[in-house]
């Protein structure tokens, strides 16, 4: 683009803008845009940056609570966790880049979300992820799994930030469009929070970090379009990361933040220099002038267009107090990072960009924010899948259990998380593989409980109930380790919003999230939308991923899933009706994907969860929520984690056997408690109006003294055999 480019209808279309949007741009400017201005509008008005299809619906979400310090609208959300400490966290998607170039796509997704957290003044203390891949037998799946997991591990390990939790699942709907959702959690002091509002005029705007190159140009626009057979050609729009430089940038930023030199600071993420500069000016009610000749460049002859749209990684933009430039420069030079004063804030409310002595862009700041299109797209809420499922059980229960434990969704994900350093920083109190990770607030007894959750098959059957369930499961997982759930971040992965049925899934999903967050007092404080997850007209399952954060006042009062003692009573909390619709059992054992998604009673979730949390605070140390696969899978997971067997005593009619053990009813937990305490807990549950029953004991063994899982209608299988089948599938699959 070294030669001037004419803005023709074809060029406008190539920038993802329709005729009405282009006409609005001309109206706002009072003239035709330059090619640089067109590029700026194209990224800022893209779905990825403007949320033009979802903004009116996102306003329905609950975002406040007494403990919420910052809700949506900043780089990350912030909640108060007591004693002057705050937790800063967010989750974002890097789906399209990860499909095109899995290692760099996943790696830069991790790097980007970390910058969102430390630009607020927080030191990242934990990373999480939520991964969705296509069918295992699809020709690209193994390659994508290997690249994504390696990319996440490489970036996090090099940064020295533990990757502590997540989920990895497979379904054919993701064959042409995988999902890579990355979450970061950080800690800061309440009196050292930094925001992105560039208030005031005459303040220096400084560029810090890596040099600008040509990588990632139009990444935001690419993320706002569906895939086709040419998607591989989009490789140049995928950013390239350098975690070692980001580690230096983290330390340099935190050192500068220890001074009082910063007015505002912003990560250069999607849309790079364009979004960071315009958003800072917009939030501060000011204007901004930038001289691109002063931008550090790693390639020769970069055009103004390329510099404004580049998404090169490891870069930040900061507004300093006048006269503090030299102090800031010393810090960044010490960390061997580029530093340059590239402009100033103004009182014009305009963004002016100069290059080689000429003005290449001059526009109202609000034209890129408030004036961005907002679409109230037509939508159709299709009737949820309903009806009871009917089938003859095709195999005995214990045989079904062994098969389920070796399926791609329920098998051990140890192969994944052992590639991540989950103990670095020495504050990971609970390792991956449990209900939620727990990370100690350094130097205290407090802990942050974190998880990511969503069940897309429920969301497809019933977007409203499925979204409620995603929130409820995150709330349950935090509760199951003893945490008080405080807030969520979301990553709303859906298909093409221009299709009324897909838009109906989005609207119903957002409404479901809102209802669950309100009832559970679990507000959404940050997140993003990832739409157009569709390839050749085929959309993904609706996947509104929820990242949850909660607080343990004392990490020494924490529950884990592992059985710890022989002779403990196994208690089931919650009502079991045997709901098999949309269950893993139905899909994997009977080959059916049908029936209604399980209903979610939010008041019951809260009552049962509060009861369980109270028991953990009183000393109960073995708890597991019941989710995918149902009760028998949950018991097996507890047995495998502790190496201790169990005997179950079911009390049901023969035709209720499979539903009891494999149904996916919600609001349920398992716990193991000393037998002498069981009656008192059951009496306490009855008084609280909580359904609870004693369903077995830990410590079952066979004649050889081996730990076994057994019970009525369940021939004994050794825990060793369960673990062997559970651990085998993923490593064997990845061998090729």
C-alpha positions, 0 to 999 in steps of 0.5 A: 500500500505504498502508492495511494489507494483509491476508495472504491466500492470494491475497496469498501466491501473488502473492508467489511463495510456495507453501503449504509455504513460507508454512507454514515462514515461520509456523513460523519466526516463531511467528506470521503475518507482516506484509505487510512481512515477507511481502515480505521473505521473498518476495524473499529466498526467491526463486530469484534470491536464494536459489538454492533449486533449484541450491544443492545442485548448485553445491556441486559446483563447484571454487572454490579454488586457491592464488591464490584469495583469495575464492570464491563467497559475497561480492559478487565473487570475488578472485584474487591477480595478484602484487606485492600486486595482486588482481583482483576480478570477477563476472558477473551477469544482467539478462535479464528487465529487459532484455527489458521495458525494454532500455535501463534493463535493460541499463544497470542490469545494468552499474551493479549489477555495477560496484557488486559490484566496487567494494564490495570495494574495487576500482576497476573497470577493464573491463566485458564482456558476453554478449548473446543475442537472438532471430531477426533477423526477429522483430519485437522483435529490432532494438528490443531490440538497439538498446536493450541496446547503447545501455544498456550503452554509455551506463552504461559510457561515463558511468562512464569504464570501458572495455567491452573484450570480449563476444559477441553472438549470435542464435537463435529460442529467445531470441525471448521472453527475451533474455539480458544478462549483464554482467561487471566486472573491478576491481583492488585492493591485497591489504591493502585488500579490504572484505567484507560481514560486519557483525561486532560490536554497537553499530556504526552502519549508514549508508545512502549514495548515491541516495535511495530511490524506487518503482522496481524493487520486486519486481525479484528476484521478477520475475526468478524467474518465467517470462514470459507475455503480461503481461510488458510490464506488469512495466515498473515492476519495472525499475530506473532507473539514473544512471551519473553518480551511480554515478561519484560513489558509486564515488569516495566509497566508494574515498575512505572505504575509504582510511581505516580507518572501515569494518567492512563494506560491501554494495551494495544490489542485488537486493532492495535494503535487505532483502538488503543489511541481512540478508546483512551481519548474517547473515555477521557473526553479528550482528543489525541494527535499521533505522529507515526514517524515516531512509532518504533518500526521493525520493518522498512517502508511501513505505511500509515495504514499498516501502522494504524492497523498492525496488531504486533504484540507486546505493545502498550500506549500510555498517557503520562503527566507532563515532565515525566517522560525521562523517568518513564524512558529510563525504566523502559530502557532498563528493561530493554524495551522501545520507548517513544513519545508519539503524540499528545492529548488535546481538547479537540475531541478529534483523532489526528494522525500524521505521517511524513508531514501530512495528515492522513486521518482526522476524525471525531473520536466519537465517530469510532465509538458512540457513532458505531453502528448498533443493529437490532437484528431480527431474531427467531427464538426456535422452540427448545428441543423437548420430549423424554428420551426412550431407549433400551439400555444397550450395555450394563452400567459398569461397562458403560462407565468404563466406556464413558471414562475413555471418551474424548469429552470425559477422559483425563486431560492430564496430557493437556495440563501437564504441558502447562507449568501450574505450580510456578509462583508457588501459590497454586493450592489446587492443581488442574483436574478438580472442580476449580483451581485455587490460587493463594493470595500471596502472603495470606491465607486467602485463596481465589477459586477459578474455573471455566464452564459451558455445556454447548449441547445443552445450549443447542437444545435450549439456549436459555436453559443452557446459558443458565446452566453454564453460570450455575456450573461455574457457581457450583464448581467454585462452591465445591472447593469451598469458595464464595462465588463473586463474579464472572467473565464471559466469552460469547461464542456464536455463529452468524448473527445475520441469520435470525435463528442464530441471532435468536440463540444469542438473544436467548443465551444472553437472557439466560446468563442474565437471569442466572447471574442475578439469582446467584448474585454472580455478576458479569464484570468483563468478557467479549463476544465472538460471532461469525463462528461459522464455516461454509454456512455451518455454525458451531454449537452456541457456546457462551463460556463462563469464567468464574472467580470466588474467594476462600477466606482460608485455603486450609478449609478447602475441599477437593474431589479425592476420597481421603479415608476408608469408611467415609459415608458418601452423601448425595446432595440434591434431587436425582430424577434421572434426566438423560436428555442431551446427556453424555451417556445418551450420546456416547452409549446409545448414539442419540443426541436428543431430548430436552436439556436439563432444567436449571432451578436457580433458587435450588442451586443457591440453596444447595450450594450455600449448604455445601459451602457451609459444611466445607467451612465447618471442615468437610474436605471431600466434595465434587459437583455432579456434571457431565456423565452423571453420578457414577462418573463423579464417584469414579472420578473421586475414587481415581483421584484418591486411589480409594474404592467405594460401594454404592447402595442404590434404592430404585426400581430396575428401570431407574437404574441407568437414569439414576447413575448417568442422568445429568440433573443439576444442583447436585454434589457428592461428599465424603464425610466420616461415617459418625458425622453422616446422620448429623449432616443429613439432619441438618440438610433436612432442617435446611430444606435440602435433599440429601441421602446416604448412598454408600461408603468409601474403602471397598476392596476385592479379595486381593485387597485392591480398591474397587468401585462396586454396588447394587447392579455394579460388578466390582471394577478396580480403581486401577482399571478405571484409571487406566482407561480414563488416562489412556485415550488422549495420549494414545490419540495424540501419538497419531 
